[in-house]
Amino acid sequence: MKVGIYGLGNIGTALKCLLEKNNIIVKGYDTKYDADTVNDVNTCDIIWICVDTPTENWGDDINDEASDFDYSNLKQVLSCIDTNVPVIVGCTVSPGICRSLDYNGELYYVPFLISQGDIETGLISPDCWFVGCKQSADKVTNLISKFSNSPVNVGTYEEAELAKALYNSWIIQKINFANWAGDLAYRLDANGQKIMEWLKNSSQLITSPKYMTPGWGDGGPCHPRDNLMMSYLNEKLNLLYDPAMNNHLQRLAQAKTLAQRILATGLPAIILGKSYKTGIDSTLGSYSLVVANYIQELGGTVYFEDHNEPGDYCYVLAHNQWYGHKPSSNSCTINLWIE
Protein backbone atom coordinates (compact mmCIF):
# COMPACT_ATOMS: atom_id res chain seq x y z
CA MET A 1 0.00 0.00 0.00
CA LYS A 2 1.17 3.52 -0.80
CA VAL A 3 -0.37 6.43 1.13
CA GLY A 4 -0.34 10.06 0.05
CA ILE A 5 -0.58 12.91 2.55
CA TYR A 6 -1.56 16.49 1.79
CA GLY A 7 -0.39 18.79 4.58
CA LEU A 8 2.86 18.16 6.45
CA GLY A 9 2.26 20.20 9.57
CA ASN A 10 2.53 18.68 13.05
CA ILE A 11 -0.11 16.00 12.46
CA GLY A 12 0.70 15.23 8.83
CA THR A 13 4.41 14.83 9.57
CA ALA A 14 3.77 12.62 12.62
CA LEU A 15 1.36 10.47 10.57
CA LYS A 16 3.92 10.14 7.76
CA CYS A 17 6.65 9.00 10.17
CA LEU A 18 4.33 6.53 11.88
CA LEU A 19 3.17 4.97 8.61
CA GLU A 20 6.76 4.65 7.42
CA LYS A 21 7.71 2.97 10.70
CA ASN A 22 5.09 0.38 9.82
CA ASN A 23 6.62 -0.27 6.38
CA ILE A 24 4.09 1.77 4.43
CA ILE A 25 5.36 3.87 1.52
CA VAL A 26 4.29 7.50 1.99
CA LYS A 27 4.33 10.44 -0.40
CA GLY A 28 3.70 13.84 1.14
CA TYR A 29 3.00 17.27 -0.30
CA ASP A 30 2.93 20.67 1.38
CA THR A 31 3.24 24.12 -0.17
CA LYS A 32 5.56 25.20 2.67
CA TYR A 33 8.04 22.34 2.47
CA ASP A 34 10.26 20.73 -0.16
CA ALA A 35 8.57 17.34 -0.32
CA ASP A 36 7.04 15.13 -3.01
CA THR A 37 4.96 16.46 -5.88
CA VAL A 38 1.18 16.64 -6.28
CA ASN A 39 1.43 13.91 -8.90
CA ASP A 40 3.38 11.69 -6.48
CA VAL A 41 0.58 12.01 -3.93
CA ASN A 42 -2.26 11.62 -6.42
CA THR A 43 -0.93 8.30 -7.71
CA CYS A 44 -1.01 6.69 -4.24
CA ASP A 45 -3.52 4.00 -3.28
CA ILE A 46 -5.23 6.26 -0.74
CA ILE A 47 -4.82 9.94 0.19
CA TRP A 48 -5.06 11.40 3.69
CA ILE A 49 -5.74 15.16 3.81
CA CYS A 50 -4.19 16.83 6.86
CA VAL A 51 -4.33 20.51 5.90
CA ASP A 52 -5.66 22.98 8.44
CA THR A 53 -9.22 24.32 8.56
CA PRO A 54 -8.79 27.41 10.75
CA THR A 55 -11.68 29.06 12.54
CA GLU A 56 -13.11 31.90 10.49
CA ASN A 57 -12.16 35.39 11.72
CA TRP A 58 -10.14 33.99 14.62
CA GLY A 59 -6.74 35.58 15.10
CA ASP A 60 -4.33 35.46 18.01
CA ASP A 61 -6.95 36.76 20.45
CA ILE A 62 -9.60 34.33 21.67
CA ASN A 63 -13.14 35.62 21.12
CA ASP A 64 -16.58 34.24 21.85
CA GLU A 65 -18.13 34.67 18.42
CA ALA A 66 -19.91 31.61 17.05
CA SER A 67 -18.11 30.64 13.88
CA ASP A 68 -17.59 27.81 11.43
CA PHE A 69 -14.22 26.70 10.03
CA ASP A 70 -12.56 27.96 6.87
CA TYR A 71 -12.57 25.10 4.32
CA SER A 72 -10.53 26.87 1.62
CA ASN A 73 -7.45 24.66 2.06
CA LEU A 74 -9.49 21.45 2.10
CA LYS A 75 -11.43 22.39 -1.04
CA GLN A 76 -8.26 23.48 -2.80
CA VAL A 77 -6.65 20.08 -2.16
CA LEU A 78 -9.74 18.21 -3.36
CA SER A 79 -9.72 20.24 -6.57
CA CYS A 80 -6.16 19.02 -7.23
CA ILE A 81 -7.13 15.33 -7.01
CA ASP A 82 -8.48 14.14 -10.34
CA THR A 83 -7.78 10.43 -10.17
CA ASN A 84 -10.81 9.35 -8.09
CA VAL A 85 -8.43 7.79 -5.57
CA PRO A 86 -10.01 7.11 -2.13
CA VAL A 87 -9.60 10.18 0.09
CA ILE A 88 -9.58 10.46 3.88
CA VAL A 89 -10.46 13.90 5.26
CA GLY A 90 -8.56 14.26 8.52
CA CYS A 91 -9.22 17.98 8.92
CA THR A 92 -11.66 19.22 11.52
CA VAL A 93 -15.04 20.01 9.94
CA SER A 94 -18.49 20.85 11.25
CA PRO A 95 -21.40 18.39 10.85
CA GLY A 96 -22.80 18.32 7.33
CA ILE A 97 -19.64 19.45 5.51
CA CYS A 98 -18.29 16.15 4.16
CA ARG A 99 -21.57 15.32 2.42
CA SER A 100 -21.44 18.71 0.70
CA LEU A 101 -17.86 18.40 -0.58
CA ASP A 102 -17.36 18.20 -4.34
CA TYR A 103 -15.40 14.98 -4.94
CA ASN A 104 -16.28 12.14 -7.30
CA GLY A 105 -14.25 9.38 -5.63
CA GLU A 106 -14.63 7.55 -2.33
CA LEU A 107 -14.57 10.02 0.55
CA TYR A 108 -14.06 9.20 4.23
CA TYR A 109 -14.04 11.42 7.30
CA VAL A 110 -11.53 10.32 9.95
CA PRO A 111 -10.79 13.03 12.53
CA PHE A 112 -7.79 12.86 14.84
CA LEU A 113 -8.34 12.64 18.62
CA ILE A 114 -4.88 13.86 19.55
CA SER A 115 -3.30 16.23 22.06
CA GLN A 116 -0.73 18.71 20.82
CA GLY A 117 2.64 17.83 22.30
CA ASP A 118 1.98 14.09 22.20
CA ILE A 119 0.66 13.55 18.69
CA GLU A 120 2.21 10.12 18.15
CA THR A 121 0.39 8.67 21.17
CA GLY A 122 -2.83 10.19 19.86
CA LEU A 123 -2.29 8.40 16.56
CA ILE A 124 -1.25 5.04 18.02
CA SER A 125 -3.63 4.75 20.97
CA PRO A 126 -6.47 7.30 21.01
CA ASP A 127 -9.68 6.46 22.86
CA CYS A 128 -11.06 5.32 19.52
CA TRP A 129 -11.39 6.27 15.87
CA PHE A 130 -14.46 7.72 14.18
CA VAL A 131 -14.97 6.89 10.50
CA GLY A 132 -17.72 8.52 8.46
CA CYS A 133 -18.49 7.28 4.96
CA LYS A 134 -21.12 6.33 2.39
CA GLN A 135 -19.57 3.01 1.41
CA SER A 136 -17.67 0.18 3.11
CA ALA A 137 -14.97 1.41 5.47
CA ASP A 138 -12.75 -1.67 5.06
CA LYS A 139 -9.97 0.22 3.26
CA VAL A 140 -9.71 2.75 6.05
CA THR A 141 -10.09 0.35 8.97
CA ASN A 142 -7.41 -1.90 7.47
CA LEU A 143 -5.06 1.07 7.16
CA ILE A 144 -5.68 2.22 10.72
CA SER A 145 -5.11 -1.31 12.04
CA LYS A 146 -1.54 -1.23 10.70
CA PHE A 147 -0.48 1.34 13.30
CA SER A 148 -3.24 1.54 15.95
CA ASN A 149 -5.06 -1.00 18.14
CA SER A 150 -7.78 1.41 19.26
CA PRO A 151 -11.40 0.53 18.44
CA VAL A 152 -12.84 1.94 15.21
CA ASN A 153 -16.43 3.24 15.09
CA VAL A 154 -17.99 3.44 11.63
CA GLY A 155 -21.06 5.48 10.74
CA THR A 156 -22.32 8.25 8.47
CA TYR A 157 -20.44 11.45 7.78
CA GLU A 158 -22.68 13.34 10.18
CA GLU A 159 -22.23 10.78 12.97
CA ALA A 160 -18.43 10.94 12.73
CA GLU A 161 -18.38 14.73 12.39
CA LEU A 162 -20.69 15.21 15.36
CA ALA A 163 -18.88 12.61 17.49
CA LYS A 164 -15.56 14.41 17.03
CA ALA A 165 -17.01 17.80 17.99
CA LEU A 166 -18.91 16.36 20.98
CA TYR A 167 -15.74 14.59 22.13
CA ASN A 168 -14.00 17.93 22.62
CA SER A 169 -17.12 19.65 23.96
CA TRP A 170 -17.42 16.98 26.66
CA ILE A 171 -13.78 17.55 27.68
CA ILE A 172 -14.49 21.28 27.98
CA GLN A 173 -17.49 20.57 30.23
CA LYS A 174 -15.38 18.33 32.48
CA ILE A 175 -12.71 21.02 32.85
CA ASN A 176 -15.31 23.70 33.49
CA PHE A 177 -16.98 21.55 36.16
CA ALA A 178 -13.70 20.89 37.99
CA ASN A 179 -12.84 24.59 37.94
CA TRP A 180 -16.33 25.44 39.21
CA ALA A 181 -15.73 23.09 42.13
CA GLY A 182 -12.41 24.85 42.74
CA ASP A 183 -13.97 28.33 42.71
CA LEU A 184 -16.77 27.32 45.08
CA ALA A 185 -14.37 25.55 47.41
CA TYR A 186 -12.06 28.57 47.57
CA ARG A 187 -14.91 30.85 48.66
CA LEU A 188 -16.09 28.33 51.24
CA ASP A 189 -12.57 27.69 52.61
CA ALA A 190 -12.79 24.06 51.44
CA ASN A 191 -10.32 21.90 49.55
CA GLY A 192 -11.46 21.66 45.95
CA GLN A 193 -8.79 19.10 45.04
CA LYS A 194 -10.03 16.78 47.79
CA ILE A 195 -13.67 17.17 46.71
CA MET A 196 -12.85 16.35 43.09
CA GLU A 197 -10.89 13.27 44.24
CA TRP A 198 -14.02 12.11 46.07
CA LEU A 199 -16.09 12.62 42.93
CA LYS A 200 -13.51 10.96 40.66
CA ASN A 201 -13.64 7.87 42.88
CA SER A 202 -17.45 7.70 42.61
CA SER A 203 -17.31 5.20 39.77
CA GLN A 204 -20.91 3.95 39.83
CA LEU A 205 -22.49 7.15 38.51
CA ILE A 206 -19.96 9.98 38.19
CA THR A 207 -17.07 8.42 36.23
CA SER A 208 -18.96 5.60 34.55
CA PRO A 209 -20.90 5.35 31.25
CA LYS A 210 -24.19 5.72 33.14
CA TYR A 211 -26.34 8.67 32.03
CA MET A 212 -24.26 8.88 28.84
CA THR A 213 -27.13 7.93 26.54
CA PRO A 214 -29.69 10.23 24.92
CA GLY A 215 -33.06 9.76 26.58
CA TRP A 216 -35.51 11.35 28.99
CA GLY A 217 -34.52 14.42 30.99
CA ASP A 218 -33.47 14.40 34.63
CA GLY A 219 -36.06 14.32 37.40
CA GLY A 220 -36.75 13.28 40.95
CA PRO A 221 -36.76 14.86 44.40
CA CYS A 222 -32.97 15.45 44.55
CA HIS A 223 -31.29 16.36 41.27
CA PRO A 224 -33.37 19.33 40.02
CA ARG A 225 -33.68 20.98 43.44
CA ASP A 226 -30.02 20.42 44.37
CA ASN A 227 -29.08 22.03 41.09
CA LEU A 228 -31.26 25.08 41.81
CA MET A 229 -29.73 25.31 45.29
CA MET A 230 -26.30 25.43 43.62
CA SER A 231 -27.50 28.36 41.54
CA TYR A 232 -28.51 30.12 44.76
CA LEU A 233 -25.06 29.33 46.20
CA ASN A 234 -23.34 30.80 43.13
CA GLU A 235 -25.23 34.05 43.60
CA LYS A 236 -24.58 34.08 47.34
CA LEU A 237 -20.82 33.65 46.77
CA ASN A 238 -20.79 36.27 43.99
CA LEU A 239 -19.44 33.99 41.28
CA LEU A 240 -19.37 35.60 37.84
CA TYR A 241 -20.90 32.55 36.18
CA ASP A 242 -23.66 30.06 36.99
CA PRO A 243 -23.35 26.54 35.50
CA ALA A 244 -26.24 25.34 37.69
CA MET A 245 -28.72 27.81 36.17
CA ASN A 246 -27.36 26.98 32.72
CA ASN A 247 -28.14 23.31 33.42
CA HIS A 248 -31.65 24.21 34.60
CA LEU A 249 -32.42 26.35 31.56
CA GLN A 250 -31.00 23.71 29.22
CA ARG A 251 -33.19 21.05 30.86
CA LEU A 252 -36.27 23.20 30.23
CA ALA A 253 -35.24 24.05 26.67
CA GLN A 254 -34.74 20.36 25.85
CA ALA A 255 -38.22 19.60 27.20
CA LYS A 256 -39.71 22.35 25.03
CA THR A 257 -37.78 21.09 21.99
CA LEU A 258 -39.26 17.62 22.53
CA ALA A 259 -42.74 19.11 22.93
CA GLN A 260 -42.34 20.85 19.57
CA ARG A 261 -41.25 17.58 17.99
CA ILE A 262 -44.34 15.86 19.41
CA LEU A 263 -46.69 18.59 18.18
CA ALA A 264 -45.19 18.36 14.70
CA THR A 265 -46.81 14.90 14.33
CA GLY A 266 -50.26 16.55 14.45
CA LEU A 267 -51.52 13.89 16.88
CA PRO A 268 -52.52 13.95 20.55
CA ALA A 269 -49.67 12.65 22.72
CA ILE A 270 -49.59 9.84 25.25
CA ILE A 271 -46.60 9.97 27.60
CA LEU A 272 -46.01 6.47 28.92
CA GLY A 273 -44.65 7.28 32.34
CA LYS A 274 -45.91 10.06 34.60
CA SER A 275 -43.55 9.39 37.53
CA TYR A 276 -39.97 10.57 37.40
CA LYS A 277 -38.57 7.09 36.66
CA THR A 278 -39.54 3.46 36.12
CA GLY A 279 -40.98 1.61 39.13
CA ILE A 280 -41.45 4.77 41.23
CA ASP A 281 -44.86 6.26 42.04
CA SER A 282 -43.53 9.74 42.87
CA THR A 283 -43.90 12.55 40.33
CA LEU A 284 -41.63 14.97 42.23
CA GLY A 285 -39.50 16.78 39.68
CA SER A 286 -40.89 14.55 36.93
CA TYR A 287 -39.59 15.43 33.46
CA SER A 288 -42.79 13.97 32.02
CA LEU A 289 -44.76 16.76 33.67
CA VAL A 290 -42.38 19.39 32.30
CA VAL A 291 -42.78 18.05 28.74
CA ALA A 292 -46.56 17.77 29.19
CA ASN A 293 -46.78 21.38 30.39
CA TYR A 294 -44.96 22.58 27.28
CA ILE A 295 -47.20 20.49 25.01
CA GLN A 296 -50.26 22.11 26.58
CA GLU A 297 -48.64 25.55 26.60
CA LEU A 298 -48.02 25.21 22.85
CA GLY A 299 -51.65 24.22 22.22
CA GLY A 300 -51.36 20.44 22.13
CA THR A 301 -53.19 17.62 23.88
CA VAL A 302 -51.37 15.16 26.13
CA TYR A 303 -52.37 12.10 28.14
CA PHE A 304 -50.39 9.83 30.46
CA GLU A 305 -50.18 6.04 30.58
CA ASP A 306 -53.56 5.56 32.24
CA HIS A 307 -55.34 6.72 29.05
CA ASN A 308 -56.41 3.49 27.31
CA GLU A 309 -58.88 4.73 24.73
CA PRO A 310 -57.95 3.31 21.30
CA GLY A 311 -57.03 5.79 18.59
CA ASP A 312 -54.23 7.51 16.72
CA TYR A 313 -51.66 9.09 19.03
CA CYS A 314 -48.05 10.16 19.22
CA TYR A 315 -46.69 7.79 21.87
CA VAL A 316 -43.75 9.16 23.87
CA LEU A 317 -41.90 6.47 25.85
CA ALA A 318 -40.66 8.26 28.95
CA HIS A 319 -39.84 4.94 30.65
CA ASN A 320 -39.12 2.89 27.51
CA GLN A 321 -42.09 0.68 28.39
CA TRP A 322 -45.47 0.23 26.68
CA TYR A 323 -47.57 -0.57 29.77
CA GLY A 324 -49.87 -2.75 27.67
CA HIS A 325 -50.60 -0.14 25.01
CA LYS A 326 -50.96 -1.25 21.40
CA PRO A 327 -50.52 1.66 19.00
CA SER A 328 -52.71 1.86 15.93
CA SER A 329 -51.21 1.69 12.43
CA ASN A 330 -51.54 5.48 12.13
CA SER A 331 -49.87 6.24 15.45
CA CYS A 332 -46.36 7.64 15.87
CA THR A 333 -43.77 6.63 18.46
CA ILE A 334 -40.96 8.72 19.91
CA ASN A 335 -38.52 6.51 21.82
CA LEU A 336 -35.39 8.50 22.63
CA TRP A 337 -33.84 5.42 24.26
CA ILE A 338 -33.14 3.70 20.93
CA GLU A 339 -32.49 6.65 18.61
MOCORJO-V915105 format. One line per field, one symbol per residue. ss: DSSP state (H for helix, E for strand, L for the rest). psi: psi as a letter, one per 20 degrees, with the letter a starting at -180 (. if undefined). burial: I if it has 16 or more other ideal C-beta (glycine too) atoms within 10 Angstrom, else O. A space follows every 50 residues. Layout:
ss->???
psi->???
burial->???
This chain:
ss->LEEEEELLLHHHHHHHHHHHHLLLEEEEELLLLLLLLHHHHHLLLEEEEL LLLLELLLLLLLLLLLLLELLHHHHHHHHHLLLLLEEEELLLLLLLHHHH LLLLLLEEELLLLLLLLLHHHHHHLLLLEEEELLLLLHHHHHHHHLLLLL LEEEELHHHHHHHHHHHHHHHHHHHHHHHHHHHHHHHLLLLHHHHHHHHH LLLLLLLLLLLLLLLLLLLLLLHHHHHHHHHHHHHHLLLLLLHHHHHHHH HHHHHHHHHHHHHLLLLLEEELLLLLLLLLLLLLLLHHHHHHHHHHHLLL LEEELLLLLLLLLEEELLLLLLLLLLLLLLLEEELLLLL
psi->pppqppolbgggggggggghhkkppppqppiiqnbrrghggijrhqpook rqnqppkobhpprkppqarojggghgghiiojjkqpppoiqprqpighhi qnphappqonqpmrpphlhghhhgmrgaqpppriaqjggghhghiiipjq qpppbrghggghggghghhhgghgggghhggggggghjlrohggghgggh inighgkriqjkqqbqrqariggghhghhhggggghjkqirnhghggghh gghhghghghgghihjqqqoonnhrirpjphpjpkphghgggghghhjjr pqraijojpqaproponhjkqikiqoqrhjrqponihj.
burial->OOIIIIIIOOIIIIIIOIIOOOOIOIIIIIOOOOIIOOOOIIOIOIIIII IIIOOOOOOOOOOOOOOOIOIOIIOOIIOOIOOOIIIIIIIIIOIOIIOO IOOOOIIIIIIIIIOOOOIOOIIOOIOOIIIIIOOOIOIIOOIIOOOIOI OIOIIOIOIIIIIIOOOOOOOOOOOOOIOIIIIIIOOOOOOIOOOIOOOO OOOOOOOOOOOOOOOIIIIIOOOIOOIOOIIOOIOOOOIOOIIIIOIIOO IOOIIIOIIOOIIOIOIIIIIIIIIIIOOOOOIOIIIIIIIIOIIOOOOI OIIIIOOOOOOOIIIIIIIOOOOOIOIOOOIIOIOIOOO
